[in-house]
Amino acid sequence: MTRSTLVAFTAAALTIALTSSASAQTPMPPPPPGGPDVAGHYAMLFHALSLTSTQEEQVHAILEAHRVAAAPLIDSLRAAHDALDSRLFAANGDLSISALADDRDRLVRAQAQLDAEGWQTTLKLRSLLTPDQRAHLADLHAKLESLRQQTDELLRPTLPSSPR
């Protein structure tokens, strides 16, 4: 399972868990339009931490601010992908690495900006937690990582045995 698949899975689970929680007064904002990111992955785990109502309100506010901040960054990333794709899949013309350098650099910068926004949001979310909640989060993360590794092992294609 790739990291992006794990992030997408955890963000979807967070959205389901938080919007169906009886203690939540308002639903969680949806993940950013480009899909979940670092902040979405981290926020997904919060449903298991027994947040106080004040913490829940703060999480909602942080994620809403992140959604607003991430939207133009996601648009830039999509535009950079589209520009690169249009050159790569053009019917005519030869391409070289140097010819794609500007498009590639634009794509890398857009992704770095989105990642930085996600990490800032993640740190804001983490700062809301008590030491006990951080310890619980670390335990949850270790268990999820173990499950991811087990899933990878179960789903890894095996080579047929060679005849002896």
Secondary structure, DSSP 8 states (H G I E B T S, - for coil): --HHHHHHHHHHHHHHHHHH-TT-SS------TT---HHHHHHHGGGGS---HHHHHHHHHHHHHHHHHHHHHHHHHHHHHHHHHHHHT-SS----HHHHHHHHHHHHHHHHHHHHHHHHHHHHHHHTS-HHHHHHHHHHHHHHHHHHHHHHHHHS--------
